[in-house]
Amino acid sequence: MKRQRIMVIGSNVTTVQRVSSYCLKQNAEVFPYYSIPTLEEIALFAPHVLVLCLPIPNKFQDQLLQPYILWSEQLINDISPLAATTFTELSACLHKFL
């Protein structure tokens, strides 16, 4: 069975590492990215889902073709069902895509 690919994106190294580690426990291939990638860089990894560790530049997610989950360790004002502030919420969001 082919493992699902998750790309974890963010500028805070500790947060990206923590989320990446959690995603590895979900039996996925994980690609941590410690900055904001270009669309070409995202395409190289061909992730099934992106986890965007906030803060990210305004409207970055608007240009994405892949499904994404917004991650923050603080409450998110986004009412999207694909926003997570706990690993339980992140797990539920990941299971929607994987």
Beta strands, then each sheet from edge to edge (+ up, - down):
strand 1: 5-9
strand 2: 29-33
strand 3: 49-53
strand 4: 68-71
strand 5: 83-84
sheet 1: 2+ 1+ 3+ 4+ 5+
end
